[in-house]
Amino acid sequence: MLENKNNDRTSLSDLGEFGLIEHLTKHFKINQESTLKSIGDDAAVLDFKDKKVVVSTDLLVEGVHFDLSYMPLKHLGYKAVVANLSDIYAMNAKATQITVSIAVSNRFPLEALEELFAGITLASQIYNVDVIGGDTTSSQKGLIISITAIGEANLNEITYRNGAKATDLLVVTGDVGAAYMGLQVLEREKQVFQVNPNNQPDLDAYTYLIERQLKPEARKDIKEIFTELELQPTSMIDVSDGLSSEIMHICKQSNVGCNLYEDKIPVDPQLIDVCEEFNIDITTIALSGGEDYELLFTIKMDDYDKIKANPNFTVIGHMTEEKEGMHLITRANTKIPSIKITDLATIIAPTKITAIGPAVVENRQTTRSFRANNLGTLSAVVSLTEKRSPGT
């Protein structure tokens, strides 16, 4: 996983705990006015003045949330930050600081942690957040990462999951399902490698899907677009557990129902091709696949004109009265109750899907270029024939 061409390995014990912390954090710079004191004292000191503070924490465990056989450590550090920042943006808030804590086993040399923190540093620079603290400790087995993200927002701008009303429009940013299929491609290549270690994976046909899995981007831009459009969502959530799960969260907390239209769900053309290759129903993937880190939100029907020409947004349904329940409206105009994803593969026959429109495709190309410029193309980074773990 971590390609170490000169085979130099520095044991973490050579630096000690305090030396390790100093070594890993020396490149972090402070940019936010709200950060009064960061790393170097018993606690960080923040001042948000008249703003409200938004906080979110996620935990990533090796073997549960990531597999180091195909997840480069630099990408892992980057993704760990992005996943947490996405929660802040889902509150319609500005992300300002993060804390980073890791537990690491002795199979990881210093060079491995340098790669991990290079990704964390890059993400903090791109998203303009300060790294203000954290902790390091030992682990009996594997790598554990815990990141807390902190943000700020005006009280009247904060958007919760519980504000949707009947007749509100249901809108999603970007496209969904690609990250999950990227994971399936990587898992397949891993199995091929285990059978034949000399096999070189050809990932050119899956670049976008794999980028969405290994190097996702949080939608920092959406809050800025809302401000430009003078748009205030009535509810919002990030798409980390799958589109259907997030819709259910909004419906449950807002006490509303929903009609979701299958033919409106935005998917990338590459996802269509790969689902056909894998013989997997694309609607099932679009609804149940997670880690897209797009934003799902509702708006008043009167605000439709503000978003209808924006390529970042797709209206995929509308909210109803709670007693009407949650439904998926298929392409055949069949109304399926309760959006139970486990049943969709048998309910919906495989069908050709109309991809997202040209304007969105153009926008997606820009996003792809942005991702590639951040960490380099995946073909140059991901190689299943590299060392399988930092300790081998």
C-alpha positions, 0 to 999 in steps of 0.5 A: 500500500505504502510504496517505500522505494528506499526501504528506510523505516523509522520506528515510532519509538525512536521519536517518542510520543512528544517528538512524534507529535511535533514532527507530524504537526509542524506543517500545520498553519493557522488561518482562521481568525476564530483560532486563538490558540491551537496545538502546543498547550493543554487545550485549544482556544477559540472565539466565534464571537456572535456565531453559533458553533457546530461540532461533529466527530467521526471514527474510522477503524481499519478493517471496518471503514477502510482497507489498506490493501488499496487505500493509500495512506495519503488518500485516507488522511484526506478522506478522513478530513473530508468526511467530517467536514461534510457534516459541517457543510450539511448544517449550512455552516462554515468549517473552521477547525479540526482535531485529529487523533490516531491510535497506531500499532507498531507495524506502522513506521514514521514514514507511513504516518507522514503519508497519512498526515500529508493527506490531512495537511492537504485537506486542511489547506484546500478546505481552509481549516485549522488543525488545532489539536488531537491525540496519539496513542498506541493500538494493539492492532491496526490504525484508528483515526478520530477527527472532530470538525468544528464550524460556525454559522449564523443562527438563522442560517443553520439547517437541520434535518427536521425542517422539511414540510409537505410540498417541499421539493427534494434536491440533491447535489452532484451524482450518487452511487459512484463511490460505492461502485468504486469500492466494488471495483477495488474489492474485485481487483483485490480478489484478483490480486490474491489469486494472481499477484502478478496481475496488474489492475487496469483501472482506466475505465473506472477512474471516476468511480475510484476517485469518488471512493478513495478521494471524495470531496465535501461540498463546501461550495454549496453554502456559497451558492445558497448565499448567491441565490438567496436560498435557505433550505428547509432541511439538509443532510449529507449523503454518507450512508446512502440516498435512501437512508438520508431521505428516511432521516429527513422524513422521520425527523420532519414528520413528513412523507416523500415521493422519490422519482427513480428517473430523476436520480442523477448518476454518472455515465461511468456508473451506468457502464460499470453497473451493466458490467457487474450486472447490478441494478443501478437504482439499487446502487444509487439509493443504497450506496454511501460515501458520496458526500453530496448534500440532500436538502429540501426547499420551498416550492416557491424557490424552484426558480432559483435552482432550476438552471443550476447544474449542481442541483437535481430535483428528485422528488417532493415531500408529502404528508406523513400519513402518505408515507415514503414512496419510490415512483419507478420509471414505469410509474409504479409506486413502491412504498417505504423505499426498502432498498433490499427489495429493489433489485428484485422489484425493478428490472434492469433497464437502460438509464438516461445519464445526467444532462450535458450541463452536469457532465461538464460540471462533473468534468471540472470536479474530476480535474479538481480531484486529479490536481489535488492528489495526483491521478489514481493510476499513479497512486493505486497499485494493488501490487505494491506492498500490502501494508506499511509493516511488510 
